[in-house]
Amino acid sequence: MVESFRPAPPDTASECSDALGDTSPGTPEPPKTGCPGARLSALPHAPEDEDGWHESGGTPTRQRAVDRSKKVMRSSDRRDQPFPQSLDPYRGCELGCVYCCARASHGGLGHALDLDFETRIFHKPHAARLLRRKLGKPGYTCQPTAIGANTDAYQPAESELQLTRGLLEVLYELRHPVTLLTKSALVLRDRELLAIMARAGLAQVLISMNTLDADLARVLEPRAATPQARLDTIRALSEAGIPVGVVLAPVIPGLTDREIEELLAAAREAGARGASHTVLRLPHSLLAQFDQWLLWHAPKPVSRLLAMLYGKYGCKGTGRRSGGLEHFAELLDQRFRHACETIGFPGLPALNTGDFRAPPKVLAENEAGDEQGRLF
């Protein structure tokens, strides 16, 4: 068994050059949050009733800006993406998960993939109108849709902006099915609406987890709900009659894979009906960020294992696996399936796509015209 990871240390007065320069063996200086590329993983964990940001101690200030995209729905034909289309009302994510592949999207906006991704949040204030416009287009075919597949739709900004809530209201009105993916207990705010949708086969929720260790979760996902809060969320949703599943994502070789059976059992006991998993992906854009995180938080055997499986962490493209990682993933798949069969997940019910009704053409056109006026 590998040694335990190193929890985040107290902040020090190290300079940026100390935090980012020396990567030789030994204990590196903890990165300052003000340095380029520094992580915020030492921040206190976000409790359920607040977003977990502490304005004292040099913590960067959040900045919110309007995303003026004309689309809110995106399609995907990637084999590792189980949903053919998804809705994302936010770009950037305050939860700060160190492994998040969505960080690359901020590079296209001219921002850094580390602190900028966590502090510069773009939101689509007219997301609900854009969605209605999309669903009202001639020839649109109703199919399963996810909210939160890219960035968490219940990140702290949602408590104020309520964009996800607006999307849910449109989807319910038009009887369009949806799957929510989140790490946040804020989803419980919408449980009454979700319960109504669930009774019509229009809603299910997937809670993402990868560890039951609160200390490890704190440095991996600094402002997501604690593991216990996520289990409590599964229980509350299940008791409300909302089909809920657990997604072990991502499974990190050498760090979280040893918890698979225990985590699945805990989720099932809480009321999860289905389970799925993904293995850590490391596109090139995340290498420096993840390597820095490993230097401070992970034991050396984990770093060596990841270097071996990922070829010094390299994945040529977003989905390709090296030979070693492919074998690891195959063995993990077998282990996961065996655990699910042993524990006994009944499975999530199929979503209902047959009751979809497109918005009236006149209303859709009026809202589309109003949206054009607001965007330009």
Number of C-alpha atoms within 10 A of each C-alpha: 6 11 11 12 17 15 15 18 13 8 14 10 10 13 15 17 12 16 20 18 11 11 14 8 8 10 10 16 22 25 28 23 21 15 16 16 20 19 25 26 25 19 20 15 22 21 16 17 10 11 19 19 19 13 10 7 9 10 14 17 11 15 11 13 12 13 17 16 12 13 17 22 18 11 11 12 10 11 9 10 12 13 18 15 17 21 24 23 28 26 25 26 26 27 29 24 23 19 21 22 18 18 27 19 16 20 15 10 9 9 15 18 22 23 23 22 24 24 18 20 20 20 22 21 18 22 26 21 20 22 20 23 23 18 23 21 14 9 7 10 11 17 17 20 24 24 25 22 20 21 23 25 28 30 25 23 19 18 17 7 13 14 22 24 19 17 24 22 15 17 23 20 14 17 22 26 27 28 21 24 25 26 26 25 23 21 23 16 12 13 18 14 16 27 21 16 23 24 12 15 22 25 31 26 25 23 24 21 26 26 25 19 13 15 17 22 21 23 25 23 25 26 31 30 28 26 22 13 16 24 25 16 23 29 19 18 25 21 13 16 16 27 26 30 25 27 22 24 18 19 23 19 19 17 22 18 18 14 15 20 16 12 21 26 17 15 25 23 14 20 23 29 21 21 23 16 18 17 17 18 22 22 19 15 17 21 16 13 17 16 16 20 20 17 20 20 21 21 17 17 14 19 19 14 16 22 14 15 19 22 15 14 23 21 18 13 12 14 12 14 19 16 12 13 19 14 13 14 18 11 11 19 16 10 13 20 13 13 17 20 10 11 15 14 19 13 14 15 14 12 19 19 17 12 14 19 15 21 18 10 12 10 13 21 16 12 15 19 12 12 17 11 9 10 11 6
